[in-house]
């Protein structure tokens, strides 16, 4: 949220806290009845995973949310009308902590045949990085070249190979030893933060609203439409994409043939990496992410996937999602609209 704070007069703790508190005071308190601002979910069973209620330590019929998405709005001249979406949950596609800034499309973009919005992503974990997703024209001397998403990537591990990136606790201990309070939470900030969230937390505790149950690794049914009503487009995970297209055999075959660049009749590890790249903002996916796709499709023992295995795996995902994620939600998903779930902000 500190992305929205005004510049402090100096980098001292007092000046920074002043601007943080100023920002928090411009945010209204959240309430459960604000349906457009609060969405709660709970993960159920997945393809291989058990659901939250299957845990022996969880009370039967518990309505404890494991997924929460909130929209905060800042009532000041700079940010009025801009939704800030905060999303966190367990049992999701992957462990991610990031800030996503999605810029509004301008009318002039249509002149260049550009529809996709630019995005600035600041990833905290895993693989700390800052990258920009924009649209670029393929090299060529004519105006007919395709315009595709391009990624300008700055990954800490490659850009600063000899640097040591300490974790949050190390930084906290170091700053405490130095007497630097700039990054610590002040009592004034705590008061304002609790003012914003306390009414909602009390209502959840007292009223115990029914969270939307969703399969492990998939977004809750209705979440995409809820976010869209706030002017925020949510993109599917790769499991949702495959599951949503599992009944379209010809569409799956077209995808398979597109990925099978060496025409061997099976997808190699590198070719599946290309599939993962589409759901990784066009960046090179990690080896563990690609292996997760092989495991989910059910071919962990070898590094290649046939068309039949891909189709069978996708249909298995669809069965896992059936009854929890609606058919309309699945079929509305589009690979071109993919973004990792996580912390996001949509900015002007």
Sine and cosine of phi, psi and omega as CSV:
sin_phi,cos_phi,sin_psi,cos_psi,sin_omega,cos_omega
0.00,0.00,-0.38,0.92,-0.06,-1.00
-0.93,0.36,-0.15,0.99,0.12,-0.99
-0.86,0.52,-0.48,0.88,-0.10,-0.99
-1.00,-0.03,-0.09,1.00,-0.04,-1.00
-0.95,0.30,0.48,-0.88,0.04,-1.00
-0.96,0.28,0.43,-0.90,0.00,-1.00
-0.88,0.48,0.74,-0.68,0.04,-1.00
-0.96,0.29,0.33,-0.94,0.01,-1.00
-0.94,0.34,-0.38,0.92,0.06,-1.00
-0.39,-0.92,0.11,-0.99,-0.01,-1.00
-1.00,-0.05,0.37,0.93,0.06,-1.00
-0.98,0.19,0.39,-0.92,-0.03,-1.00
-0.85,0.52,-0.68,0.73,-0.03,-1.00
-0.88,0.47,-0.68,0.73,-0.03,-1.00
-0.93,0.36,-0.61,0.79,0.00,-1.00
-0.93,0.37,-0.71,0.71,0.02,-1.00
-0.86,0.50,-0.63,0.77,0.00,-1.00
-0.84,0.54,-0.71,0.71,-0.03,-1.00
-0.97,0.26,-0.52,0.85,0.07,-1.00
-0.90,0.44,-0.74,0.68,-0.01,-1.00
-0.90,0.43,-0.63,0.78,0.03,-1.00
-0.86,0.51,-0.65,0.76,0.03,-1.00
-0.92,0.39,-0.74,0.67,-0.03,-1.00
-0.87,0.49,-0.58,0.81,0.00,-1.00
-0.92,0.38,-0.33,0.95,0.00,-1.00
-1.00,0.02,0.08,1.00,-0.02,-1.00
-0.94,-0.33,0.77,-0.64,-0.01,-1.00
-0.97,0.23,0.44,-0.90,0.04,-1.00
-0.92,0.39,0.55,-0.84,0.01,-1.00
-1.00,0.01,0.58,-0.81,0.05,-1.00
-0.68,-0.74,0.51,-0.86,-0.07,-1.00
-0.87,0.48,-0.54,0.84,-0.01,-1.00
-0.95,0.31,-0.20,0.98,0.07,-1.00
-0.99,0.17,0.97,0.23,-0.11,-0.99
-0.86,0.52,-0.51,0.86,-0.02,-1.00
-0.97,0.23,-0.15,0.99,-0.06,-1.00
-0.92,-0.40,-0.17,0.98,-0.08,-1.00
-0.72,-0.69,0.76,-0.65,0.07,-1.00
-0.68,-0.73,0.81,-0.59,-0.04,-1.00
-0.86,-0.50,0.62,-0.78,0.01,-1.00
-0.65,-0.76,0.16,-0.99,0.05,-1.00
-0.55,-0.84,0.76,-0.65,-0.07,-1.00
-0.98,0.19,0.67,-0.74,0.07,-1.00
-0.95,-0.30,-0.25,-0.97,-0.01,-1.00
-0.89,0.46,0.52,-0.85,0.08,-1.00
-0.92,-0.39,-0.40,-0.92,-0.02,-1.00
-0.91,0.41,-0.72,0.69,-0.01,-1.00
-0.85,-0.53,-0.13,0.99,-0.13,-0.99
-0.98,-0.19,0.47,-0.88,0.10,-1.00
-1.00,0.06,0.31,-0.95,-0.01,-1.00
-1.00,0.04,0.14,-0.99,-0.02,-1.00
-0.86,0.50,-0.67,0.74,-0.05,-1.00
-0.96,0.27,-0.19,0.98,0.03,-1.00
-0.99,0.16,-0.20,0.98,0.04,-1.00
-0.95,0.32,0.78,-0.63,-0.07,-1.00
-0.90,0.43,-0.35,0.94,0.00,-1.00
-1.00,0.06,-0.11,0.99,-0.02,-1.00
-1.00,-0.08,0.77,-0.63,0.01,-1.00
-0.86,0.50,0.63,-0.78,0.01,-1.00
-0.85,0.53,0.71,-0.70,0.03,-1.00
0.96,0.29,0.28,0.96,-0.02,-1.00
-0.85,0.52,0.67,-0.75,0.04,-1.00
-0.96,-0.28,0.34,0.94,0.00,-1.00
-0.91,0.42,0.84,-0.54,0.01,-1.00
-0.94,0.33,0.63,-0.77,0.14,-0.99
-0.92,-0.39,-0.04,1.00,0.01,-1.00
-0.69,-0.72,0.75,-0.67,0.04,-1.00
-0.61,-0.79,0.69,-0.72,0.07,-1.00
-0.73,-0.68,0.78,-0.63,-0.07,-1.00
-0.78,-0.62,0.57,-0.82,0.09,-1.00
-0.92,-0.39,0.88,-0.47,0.06,-1.00
-0.97,-0.25,0.57,-0.82,0.01,-1.00
-0.79,-0.62,0.71,-0.71,-0.05,-1.00
-0.98,-0.19,0.87,-0.49,-0.05,-1.00
-1.00,-0.04,0.96,0.29,0.16,-0.99
-0.60,-0.80,0.13,-0.99,-0.13,-0.99
-0.89,0.45,-0.53,0.85,-0.05,-1.00
-0.97,0.22,-0.63,0.78,-0.18,-0.98
-0.90,-0.44,0.05,1.00,-0.03,-1.00
-0.85,0.52,0.79,-0.61,0.00,-1.00
1.00,-0.05,-0.08,1.00,-0.01,-1.00
-0.99,-0.17,0.86,-0.52,0.01,-1.00
-0.99,0.16,0.68,-0.73,0.11,-0.99
-0.93,-0.36,0.93,-0.36,-0.07,-1.00
-0.99,-0.11,0.84,-0.55,0.08,-1.00
-0.92,-0.38,0.83,-0.55,-0.01,-1.00
-0.75,-0.66,0.74,-0.67,0.06,-1.00
-0.54,-0.84,0.55,-0.84,0.01,-1.00
-0.14,-0.99,0.35,-0.94,0.13,-0.99
-0.98,-0.18,0.33,-0.94,0.02,-1.00
0.93,0.37,0.58,0.81,-0.01,-1.00
-0.98,-0.19,-0.11,-0.99,-0.08,-1.00
-0.89,0.45,-0.67,0.74,-0.02,-1.00
-0.35,-0.94,0.22,-0.97,0.03,-1.00
-1.00,0.08,0.92,-0.38,-0.08,-1.00
-0.64,-0.77,0.65,-0.76,0.17,-0.98
-0.72,-0.69,0.91,-0.42,-0.07,-1.00
-0.42,-0.91,0.33,-0.94,0.09,-1.00
-0.91,-0.42,0.81,-0.58,-0.06,-1.00
-0.90,-0.44,0.84,-0.55,0.03,-1.00
-0.94,-0.34,0.92,-0.38,-0.02,-1.00
-0.96,-0.29,0.87,-0.48,-0.07,-1.00
-1.00,0.09,0.58,-0.81,0.02,-1.00
-0.92,0.39,0.63,-0.78,0.07,-1.00
-0.96,0.28,0.62,-0.78,0.03,-1.00
-0.98,-0.21,0.42,-0.91,0.00,-1.00
-0.87,0.50,-0.53,0.85,-0.02,-1.00
-0.93,0.37,-0.31,0.95,0.02,-1.00
-0.88,0.48,-0.57,0.82,-0.04,-1.00
-0.89,0.46,-0.45,0.89,0.01,-1.00
-0.89,0.46,-0.49,0.87,-0.02,-1.00
-0.98,-0.19,0.14,0.99,0.00,-1.00
0.94,0.34,0.47,0.88,-0.05,-1.00
-0.96,-0.27,0.81,-0.59,0.02,-1.00
-0.92,-0.39,-0.52,0.85,-0.07,-1.00
-0.95,0.32,0.66,-0.75,0.04,-1.00
-0.99,0.17,0.59,-0.81,0.08,-1.00
-0.95,0.32,0.52,-0.86,0.03,-1.00
-0.69,-0.72,0.64,-0.77,0.15,-0.99
-0.93,-0.37,0.82,-0.57,-0.06,-1.00
-0.87,-0.49,0.80,-0.59,0.10,-1.00
-0.92,-0.40,0.97,-0.25,-0.09,-1.00
-0.99,-0.11,0.82,-0.58,0.01,-1.00
-1.00,0.03,-0.67,0.74,0.07,-1.00
-0.37,-0.93,0.47,-0.88,-0.18,0.98
-0.98,0.19,0.18,-0.98,0.05,-1.00
0.81,0.59,0.98,0.21,-0.02,-1.00
-0.77,0.63,0.75,-0.66,-0.04,-1.00
-0.26,-0.96,0.28,-0.96,0.13,-0.99
-0.74,-0.67,0.83,-0.56,0.00,-1.00
-0.58,-0.82,0.38,-0.93,-0.05,-1.00
-0.87,-0.50,0.77,-0.64,0.07,-1.00
-0.97,-0.25,0.89,-0.46,-0.02,-1.00
-0.69,-0.73,-0.10,-1.00,-0.01,-1.00
-0.91,-0.41,0.74,-0.67,-0.01,-1.00
-0.77,-0.63,0.52,-0.86,0.06,-1.00
-1.00,0.06,0.71,-0.71,0.06,-1.00
-0.88,0.48,0.59,-0.81,0.00,-1.00
-0.85,0.53,0.63,-0.78,0.01,-1.00
0.26,-0.97,0.22,-0.98,-0.08,-1.00
-0.99,-0.15,-0.05,1.00,0.03,-1.00
-0.95,-0.31,0.16,-0.99,-0.02,-1.00
-1.00,-0.04,0.06,1.00,-0.11,-0.99
-1.00,-0.08,-0.03,1.00,0.00,-1.00
-0.87,0.50,0.56,-0.83,0.00,-1.00
-0.92,0.40,0.53,-0.85,0.09,-1.00
-0.97,-0.26,0.86,-0.51,-0.10,-1.00
-0.83,-0.56,0.40,-0.92,0.08,-1.00
-0.88,0.47,0.72,-0.69,0.05,-1.00
-0.84,-0.54,0.55,-0.84,-0.05,-1.00
-0.90,-0.44,0.84,-0.54,0.14,-0.99
-0.99,-0.17,0.96,-0.28,-0.24,-0.97
-0.92,-0.39,0.74,-0.68,0.13,-0.99
-0.79,-0.62,0.99,-0.16,0.01,-1.00
-0.99,-0.16,0.76,-0.65,-0.09,-1.00
-0.85,0.53,-0.67,0.74,-0.10,-1.00
-0.91,0.42,-0.45,0.90,0.02,-1.00
-0.99,-0.14,-0.57,0.82,-0.03,-1.00
-0.97,0.26,-0.61,0.80,-0.02,-1.00
-0.86,-0.52,0.94,0.34,-0.15,-0.99
-0.90,0.43,-0.51,0.86,-0.05,-1.00
-0.99,-0.14,0.01,1.00,-0.04,-1.00
-1.00,0.07,0.52,-0.86,0.06,-1.00
-0.98,-0.20,0.86,-0.50,0.01,-1.00
-0.99,-0.17,0.97,-0.23,-0.02,-1.00
-0.96,0.28,0.41,-0.91,0.02,-1.00
-0.99,0.12,0.01,-1.00,-0.12,-0.99
-0.88,0.47,-0.64,0.77,-0.02,-1.00
-0.93,0.37,-0.62,0.79,0.04,-1.00
-0.88,0.47,-0.69,0.73,0.03,-1.00
-0.90,0.44,-0.64,0.77,0.00,-1.00
-0.89,0.46,-0.74,0.67,0.00,-1.00
-0.89,0.45,-0.63,0.77,-0.01,-1.00
-0.90,0.43,-0.72,0.69,0.00,-1.00
-0.91,0.42,-0.59,0.81,0.04,-1.00
-0.91,0.43,-0.65,0.76,0.02,-1.00
-0.91,0.41,-0.54,0.84,0.00,-1.00
-0.99,0.13,-0.23,0.97,-0.07,-1.00
0.98,0.22,0.34,0.94,-0.01,-1.00
-1.00,-0.05,0.93,-0.38,-0.05,-1.00
-0.99,-0.17,0.18,0.98,-0.11,-0.99
-0.86,0.51,-0.57,0.82,-0.06,-1.00
-0.99,-0.16,0.02,1.00,0.00,-1.00
-1.00,0.07,0.40,-0.92,0.00,-1.00
-1.00,0.06,0.82,-0.57,0.00,-1.00
-1.00,0.09,0.26,-0.96,0.03,-1.00
-0.89,0.45,-0.58,0.82,0.01,-1.00
-0.90,0.43,-0.62,0.78,0.05,-1.00
-0.91,0.41,-0.69,0.73,0.00,-1.00
-0.86,0.51,-0.67,0.74,0.00,-1.00
-0.86,0.50,-0.72,0.69,-0.03,-1.00
-0.94,0.34,-0.62,0.79,0.01,-1.00
-0.90,0.44,-0.70,0.71,0.03,-1.00
-0.92,0.39,-0.53,0.85,0.07,-1.00
-0.87,0.50,-0.63,0.78,-0.04,-1.00
-0.95,0.31,-0.68,0.73,-0.18,-0.98
-0.98,-0.18,-0.39,0.92,-0.09,-1.00
-0.85,0.53,-0.72,0.69,0.01,-1.00
-0.83,0.55,-0.66,0.75,0.00,-1.00
-0.92,0.39,-0.70,0.71,-0.02,-1.00
-0.89,0.46,-0.65,0.76,0.04,-1.00
-0.90,0.43,-0.66,0.75,-0.02,-1.00
-0.91,0.41,-0.65,0.76,0.04,-1.00
-0.89,0.46,-0.66,0.75,-0.02,-1.00
-0.92,0.40,-0.61,0.79,-0.08,-1.00
-1.00,0.07,-0.70,0.71,-0.10,-0.99
-1.00,0.03,-0.38,0.92,0.01,-1.00
0.75,0.66,0.89,0.46,0.02,-1.00
-0.91,0.42,0.50,-0.87,-0.02,-1.00
-0.97,0.25,0.90,-0.43,0.06,-1.00
-0.96,0.26,0.39,-0.92,0.03,-1.00
-0.98,0.20,0.88,-0.48,-0.01,-1.00
-0.98,0.21,0.71,-0.70,-0.02,-1.00
-0.69,-0.73,0.44,-0.90,0.01,-1.00
-0.92,0.39,0.51,-0.86,0.08,-1.00
-0.83,0.56,0.82,-0.57,0.03,-1.00
1.00,-0.06,-0.08,1.00,-0.01,-1.00
-0.86,-0.50,0.42,-0.91,0.05,-1.00
-0.98,0.22,0.50,-0.86,-0.01,-1.00
-0.89,0.46,0.56,-0.83,0.07,-1.00
-0.87,0.49,0.73,-0.69,0.01,-1.00
1.00,0.00,-0.23,0.97,-0.03,-1.00
-0.91,0.40,-0.66,0.75,0.00,-1.00
-0.87,0.50,-0.70,0.71,0.00,-1.00
-0.92,0.39,-0.62,0.78,0.02,-1.00
-0.88,0.47,-0.72,0.70,0.02,-1.00
-0.91,0.42,-0.63,0.77,0.00,-1.00
-0.89,0.46,-0.56,0.83,0.03,-1.00
-0.91,0.40,-0.32,0.95,0.07,-1.00
-0.99,-0.13,0.16,0.99,0.01,-1.00
0.99,0.16,0.35,0.94,-0.04,-1.00
-0.86,-0.51,0.84,-0.54,0.01,-1.00
-1.00,-0.02,0.81,-0.58,0.03,-1.00
-0.97,-0.26,0.70,-0.71,-0.07,-1.00
-0.97,-0.25,0.48,-0.88,-0.12,-0.99
-0.97,0.25,0.34,-0.94,0.18,-0.98
-0.99,0.17,0.22,-0.98,-0.01,-1.00
-0.92,0.39,-0.52,0.85,0.06,-1.00
-0.90,0.44,-0.69,0.73,-0.01,-1.00
-0.90,0.43,-0.62,0.78,0.00,-1.00
-0.90,0.44,-0.74,0.67,0.00,-1.00
-0.91,0.41,-0.68,0.73,0.00,-1.00
-0.89,0.45,-0.64,0.77,-0.04,-1.00
-0.93,0.36,-0.39,0.92,-0.02,-1.00
-0.95,-0.31,0.17,0.99,-0.10,-1.00
-0.90,0.43,-0.46,0.89,-0.01,-1.00
-0.99,0.12,-0.28,0.96,0.01,-1.00
-1.00,-0.02,0.99,0.11,-0.09,-1.00
-0.86,0.50,-0.69,0.73,-0.02,-1.00
-0.92,0.40,-0.59,0.81,0.04,-1.00
-0.91,0.41,-0.64,0.77,0.05,-1.00
-0.92,0.40,-0.63,0.78,0.01,-1.00
-0.91,0.40,-0.62,0.78,0.04,-1.00
-0.89,0.46,-0.67,0.74,0.05,-1.00
-0.89,0.46,-0.69,0.72,-0.01,-1.00
-0.87,0.49,-0.73,0.68,-0.02,-1.00
-0.92,0.40,-0.54,0.84,0.04,-1.00
-0.92,0.40,-0.62,0.79,-0.01,-1.00
-0.98,0.18,-0.48,0.87,-0.04,-1.00
-0.98,0.21,0.94,0.33,-0.11,-0.99
-0.93,0.36,-0.43,0.90,0.01,-1.00
-1.00,-0.06,0.04,1.00,0.09,-1.00
0.81,0.58,0.68,0.73,0.01,-1.00
-1.00,-0.06,-0.15,0.99,-0.03,-1.00
1.00,0.04,0.10,1.00,0.07,-1.00
-0.51,-0.86,0.38,-0.92,-0.01,-1.00
-0.99,-0.12,0.83,-0.56,0.03,-1.00
-0.99,0.15,0.07,-1.00,0.03,-1.00
-0.85,0.52,-0.67,0.74,0.00,-1.00
-0.92,0.40,-0.59,0.81,-0.01,-1.00
-0.96,0.29,-0.57,0.82,0.09,-1.00
-0.94,0.35,-0.50,0.87,0.08,-1.00
-0.87,0.49,-0.57,0.82,0.03,-1.00
-0.92,0.40,-0.60,0.80,0.08,-1.00
-0.90,0.44,-0.71,0.70,0.01,-1.00
-0.90,0.44,-0.56,0.83,-0.01,-1.00
-0.86,0.51,-0.58,0.81,-0.01,-1.00
-0.90,0.44,-0.50,0.87,-0.03,-1.00
-0.98,-0.18,0.20,0.98,0.00,-1.00
-0.84,-0.54,0.53,0.85,0.03,-1.00
0.89,0.46,0.40,0.92,0.01,-1.00
0.99,0.13,0.06,1.00,0.03,-1.00
-1.00,0.00,0.30,-0.95,0.02,-1.00
-0.93,0.38,0.87,-0.50,-0.02,-1.00
-0.96,0.27,0.41,-0.91,0.04,-1.00
-0.96,0.28,0.35,-0.94,0.02,-1.00
-0.88,0.47,-0.62,0.79,0.00,-1.00
-0.90,0.43,-0.57,0.82,0.01,-1.00
-0.92,0.40,-0.67,0.74,0.01,-1.00
-0.92,0.39,-0.65,0.76,0.03,-1.00
-0.89,0.46,-0.54,0.84,0.02,-1.00
-0.90,0.44,-0.58,0.82,0.05,-1.00
-0.91,0.41,-0.69,0.72,0.04,-1.00
-0.87,0.50,-0.69,0.73,-0.02,-1.00
-0.90,0.43,-0.68,0.73,-0.04,-1.00
-0.91,0.41,-0.57,0.82,0.01,-1.00
-0.98,0.20,-0.33,0.94,0.10,-1.00
0.99,-0.13,0.42,0.91,-0.01,-1.00
-0.79,-0.62,0.76,0.65,-0.07,-1.00
-0.92,0.38,-0.40,0.91,-0.12,-0.99
-0.97,0.23,-0.24,0.97,-0.02,-1.00
-0.62,-0.78,0.34,-0.94,-0.06,-1.00
-0.98,-0.19,0.72,0.69,0.12,-0.99
-0.44,-0.90,0.47,-0.88,-0.06,-1.00
-0.76,-0.65,0.80,-0.61,0.08,-1.00
-0.99,0.10,0.20,-0.98,0.02,-1.00
-0.89,0.46,-0.65,0.76,-0.01,-1.00
-0.89,0.46,-0.63,0.77,0.02,-1.00
-0.93,0.37,-0.62,0.78,0.03,-1.00
-0.90,0.44,-0.71,0.70,-0.01,-1.00
-0.91,0.41,-0.68,0.73,0.01,-1.00
-0.90,0.44,-0.67,0.75,0.03,-1.00
-0.89,0.45,-0.66,0.75,0.01,-1.00
-0.91,0.41,-0.64,0.77,0.02,-1.00
-0.93,0.38,-0.56,0.83,0.07,-1.00
-0.90,0.43,-0.64,0.77,0.05,-1.00
-0.90,0.44,-0.66,0.75,-0.01,-1.00
-0.89,0.46,-0.64,0.77,0.03,-1.00
-0.91,0.41,-0.61,0.79,0.02,-1.00
-0.91,0.42,-0.55,0.83,-0.04,-1.00
-1.00,0.06,-0.30,0.95,-0.10,-1.00
-0.87,0.50,0.72,-0.69,0.02,-1.00
1.00,0.08,-0.20,0.98,0.02,-1.00
-0.90,-0.43,-0.69,0.72,0.14,-0.99
-0.95,-0.33,0.80,-0.60,-0.09,-1.00
-0.93,0.37,0.43,-0.90,0.03,-1.00
-0.86,0.51,-0.64,0.77,0.01,-1.00
-0.87,0.49,-0.66,0.75,0.01,-1.00
-0.90,0.44,-0.70,0.72,-0.04,-1.00
-0.91,0.41,-0.71,0.70,-0.07,-1.00
-0.96,0.28,-0.27,0.96,0.02,-1.00
-0.99,0.13,-0.18,0.98,-0.05,-1.00
-0.96,0.28,0.56,-0.83,-0.03,-1.00
-0.65,-0.76,0.75,-0.67,-0.06,-1.00
-0.87,0.49,-0.48,0.88,-0.03,-1.00
-0.95,0.31,-0.19,0.98,-0.05,-1.00
-0.94,-0.34,0.46,0.89,-0.10,-0.99
-0.99,0.15,0.68,-0.74,0.20,-0.98
-0.49,-0.87,0.59,-0.81,0.02,-1.00
-0.88,0.47,0.65,-0.76,0.10,-0.99
-0.94,0.34,0.49,-0.87,-0.05,-1.00
0.42,-0.91,-0.25,-0.97,0.02,-1.00
-0.93,0.36,0.77,-0.64,-0.01,-1.00
-0.59,-0.80,0.48,-0.88,0.11,-0.99
-0.69,-0.72,0.64,-0.77,0.07,-1.00
-0.94,-0.34,0.89,-0.46,-0.13,-0.99
-0.89,-0.45,0.38,-0.92,0.09,-1.00
-0.94,0.33,0.00,0.00,0.00,0.00
